[in-house]
Amino acid sequence: MTGPHALKPFLLAFPGPLRDRLVAAVLSGEKVATTGLLVEYEVEDEELPEAGERSALIDSDGREVAVVEITEVQVLPLGEADLRLALDEGEGFLSVAQWREAHERFWHSDEMREGLGDPSFVVDDSTMVVVERFRVVESLRLDG
């Protein structure tokens, strides 16, 4: 039997208020999808996740708060993101435009550009993104 520490970390955004909000949305069941940039995997030299893979959801304090299982992975151009995805992200988006605006703000942030090593990085409709759908299989958060 392996403990949760055998799982790779499931990281949403950067530590801070945004990550706290996203983690809470996952734990409440509202957030069942997340979208990242394909180029992030290339820069990190990281394999794409696969359906059935389990990871440990990490909060801003670096604690493992849940085990999530990937249920579906899609690689598609940003321009093909649809309303179902915007809703499944669980952040209260009511349209693809709202979803896209928030994601562009994040992807165009100084932290993201620094991580990608490209100070002028921008996305457009043809930018490839990785959509992960997931479910919480176990909550690890202990209250108090």
Phi, psi and chi 1 to 4 in degrees:
 res  aa     phi    psi   chi1   chi2   chi3   chi4
   1 MET       -  133.3 -172.0  171.5  142.4      -
   2 THR  -104.4  143.8   56.7      -      -      -
   3 GLY   -81.8  174.0      -      -      -      -
   4 PRO   -61.4  -20.8   13.4  -22.7      -      -
   5 HIS   -71.3  -10.8  -64.6  -73.0      -      -
   6 ALA   -79.7  -11.4      -      -      -      -
   7 LEU   -86.7  146.5  -62.3  173.0      -      -
   8 LYS   -78.6  153.7   71.8  179.7 -168.6 -174.4
   9 PRO   -71.0  141.2   22.9  -29.4      -      -
  10 PHE  -106.5  104.7 -166.9   74.7      -      -
  11 LEU  -108.0  126.9  -57.3  170.0      -      -
  12 LEU  -111.1  124.9  -63.7  170.2      -      -
  13 ALA    55.5 -158.2      -      -      -      -
  14 PHE  -105.1  155.0  -63.6  105.9      -      -
  15 PRO   -53.1  139.0  -25.7   34.3      -      -
  16 GLY   137.3 -166.9      -      -      -      -
  17 PRO   -57.0  -39.3  -20.0   27.2      -      -
  18 LEU   -65.0  -47.5  177.8   57.6      -      -
  19 ARG   -60.8  -42.2  176.4  176.2  -69.1  177.5
  20 ASP   -57.1  -43.4  -65.5  -20.6      -      -
  21 ARG   -64.7  -42.5 -119.1 -173.9    6.9 -104.0
  22 LEU   -68.4  -42.3  -62.2 -179.9      -      -
  23 VAL   -61.3  -44.1  165.1      -      -      -
  24 ALA   -60.7  -39.2      -      -      -      -
  25 ALA   -67.8  -34.1      -      -      -      -
  26 VAL   -67.2  -47.1  170.1      -      -      -
  27 LEU   -64.4  -31.4  -65.9  175.1      -      -
  28 SER   -82.4   -8.7   71.6      -      -      -
  29 GLY    88.6   -0.3      -      -      -      -
  30 GLU   -75.3  -36.2  -71.5  167.4   63.5      -
  31 LYS   -99.0  114.8 -176.7  172.2 -178.6   65.0
  32 VAL  -124.4   10.9  -66.8      -      -      -
  33 ALA  -150.9  153.2      -      -      -      -
  34 THR  -144.2  151.8 -171.3      -      -      -
  35 THR  -125.8  128.4  -53.2      -      -      -
  36 GLY  -124.3  173.9      -      -      -      -
  37 LEU   -90.8  136.6  -60.7  169.2      -      -
  38 LEU   -59.0  -37.0 -177.0   58.8      -      -
  39 VAL   -62.1  -27.5   68.0      -      -      -
  40 GLU   -60.8  -40.8  -76.1 -178.4   78.4      -
  41 TYR   -66.8  -37.3  -69.9   89.9      -      -
  42 GLU   -67.5  -44.1  -67.9  163.0   -1.2      -
  43 VAL   -63.2  -40.1  167.1      -      -      -
  44 GLU   -82.7   -6.0  -55.9  -81.2  -24.8      -
  45 ASP    53.5   49.0 -161.2   21.5      -      -
  46 GLU  -112.8  142.3 -157.9 -179.7  -52.9      -
  47 GLU   -69.8  148.6  -61.2  -84.7  -46.1      -
  48 LEU   -68.9  146.1  -73.9  179.7      -      -
  49 PRO   -66.5  159.2   21.2  -27.9      -      -
  50 GLU  -126.6  151.8  -68.4  179.1   19.6      -
  51 ALA   -56.8  137.8      -      -      -      -
  52 GLY    95.9  -16.8      -      -      -      -
  53 GLU   -70.2  142.1 -149.9  172.4  -86.5      -
  54 ARG  -114.8  143.6  -69.4 -173.4  172.4 -168.1
  55 SER  -137.8  165.7  -29.6      -      -      -
  56 ALA  -100.1  120.5      -      -      -      -
  57 LEU   -71.9  126.8  178.9   65.6      -      -
  58 ILE  -109.4  133.7  -52.9  -67.3      -      -
  59 ASP   -90.5 -177.2   69.1    9.4      -      -
  60 SER   -65.6  -20.6  -74.8      -      -      -
  61 ASP   -90.1    4.7  -63.2  -38.2      -      -
  62 GLY    81.9   11.6      -      -      -      -
  63 ARG   -89.1  146.9  -68.5  177.5  -53.4 -153.6
  64 GLU   -81.7  119.6  -62.5 -179.7  -12.8      -
  65 VAL  -110.8  -14.5  -67.7      -      -      -
  66 ALA  -165.0  158.9      -      -      -      -
  67 VAL  -103.2  125.6  176.6      -      -      -
  68 VAL  -114.6  147.2  -64.3      -      -      -
  69 GLU  -115.7  128.5 -179.0  178.3   86.1      -
  70 ILE   -70.8  129.0  -54.8  -63.7      -      -
  71 THR  -104.9  -23.0   56.1      -      -      -
  72 GLU  -161.3  141.2 -174.1 -172.3  -12.0      -
  73 VAL  -129.5  129.8  178.9      -      -      -
  74 GLN  -129.5  138.8  -74.4  174.5  -65.9      -
  75 VAL  -111.7  122.4  177.6      -      -      -
  76 LEU  -150.2  161.6   49.8  102.5      -      -
  77 PRO   -69.0  143.3   -9.9   21.4      -      -
  78 LEU   -51.5  -36.5  179.6   55.1      -      -
  79 GLY   -62.9  -14.7      -      -      -      -
  80 GLU   -95.8    0.9  -71.8 -179.5   20.9      -
  81 ALA   -59.8  136.5      -      -      -      -
  82 ASP  -119.0  177.9   59.5   12.3      -      -
  83 LEU   -63.5  -36.9 -176.0   58.4      -      -
  84 ARG   -57.5  -42.8  178.0  179.7  160.3 -134.5
  85 LEU   -64.0  -47.0  173.8   58.4      -      -
  86 ALA   -56.6  -42.4      -      -      -      -
  87 LEU   -70.6  -41.5  -62.8  173.6      -      -
  88 ASP   -67.4  -19.0  -74.7   -8.7      -      -
  89 GLU   -69.3  -15.4  -70.0 -111.2    5.5      -
  90 GLY    66.7   26.0      -      -      -      -
  91 GLU  -110.2   15.7  -65.3  175.5   58.7      -
  92 GLY    83.4   13.4      -      -      -      -
  93 PHE   -69.9  137.7  -57.7  121.6      -      -
  94 LEU  -108.3   -5.6  -58.5  175.6      -      -
  95 SER  -150.1  161.0   67.8      -      -      -
  96 VAL   -63.7  -36.2  174.4      -      -      -
  97 ALA   -61.7  -43.0      -      -      -      -
  98 GLN   -62.8  -46.0  -83.5 -175.0  -11.7      -
  99 TRP   -59.0  -46.1  171.4   88.0      -      -
 100 ARG   -66.0  -42.1  172.8  117.4  172.5 -146.4
 101 GLU   -59.5  -45.8 -174.7 -172.7  -15.0      -
 102 ALA   -64.5  -40.9      -      -      -      -
 103 HIS   -69.7  -38.2  -79.4   71.2      -      -
 104 GLU   -64.5  -38.9  -74.5 -170.2   11.2      -
 105 ARG   -58.6  -43.5 -153.0  166.1   40.3 -121.5
 106 PHE   -68.3  -47.6  177.6   72.4      -      -
 107 TRP   -68.4  -24.3  -70.6  -30.6      -      -
 108 HIS   -95.5    6.6  -63.9  162.6      -      -
 109 SER   -71.1  158.0   68.5      -      -      -
 110 ASP   -59.1  -40.0  -68.6  -17.7      -      -
 111 GLU   -61.2  -44.8  -77.9  175.2  -64.8      -
 112 MET   -67.7  -44.7 -178.8   56.2   96.4      -
 113 ARG   -62.1  -37.1  -74.1  172.5  168.3  166.3
 114 GLU   -65.0  -44.5 -169.7  179.1  -46.9      -
 115 GLY   -61.1  -33.7      -      -      -      -
 116 LEU   -85.9  -10.6  -65.2  172.6      -      -
 117 GLY    69.8   28.5      -      -      -      -
 118 ASP  -139.1   97.7 -178.9   -9.0      -      -
 119 PRO   -64.8  -15.7   16.3  -23.5      -      -
 120 SER  -115.5   21.3   56.9      -      -      -
 121 PHE   -58.3  131.1  176.9   80.0      -      -
 122 VAL  -138.7  152.7  -72.5      -      -      -
 123 VAL  -101.4  158.2  -61.2      -      -      -
 124 ASP  -144.8 -174.9   61.4   27.4      -      -
 125 ASP   -57.3  -26.1  -81.4   -7.7      -      -
 126 SER   -92.0   -5.2   67.0      -      -      -
 127 THR   -62.2  127.9  -58.2      -      -      -
 128 MET   -79.7  131.8  -62.4  -54.2  -73.9      -
 129 VAL  -121.6  158.4  -63.8      -      -      -
 130 VAL  -114.1  115.9  179.8      -      -      -
 131 VAL   -99.8  122.0  176.1      -      -      -
 132 GLU  -111.2  126.6  -63.4  174.9   64.7      -
 133 ARG  -104.0  144.8  -65.1 -176.9 -175.7  -80.6
 134 PHE  -152.5  168.2   53.4   84.1      -      -
 135 ARG  -137.7  151.7   63.0 -171.0 -174.1   96.5
 136 VAL   -81.5  125.2  173.0      -      -      -
 137 VAL  -101.4  -20.9  -71.6      -      -      -
 138 GLU  -158.7  132.5 -173.3 -174.1   -8.1      -
 139 SER   -95.4  132.9 -176.7      -      -      -
 140 LEU  -108.4   -4.3  -56.0  172.4      -      -
 141 ARG   -72.8  127.3  177.7  166.2 -100.5  167.8
 142 LEU  -102.8  124.0  -58.9  168.7      -      -
 143 ASP   -71.2  140.3  -68.5  -39.6      -      -
 144 GLY    87.1      -      -      -      -      -
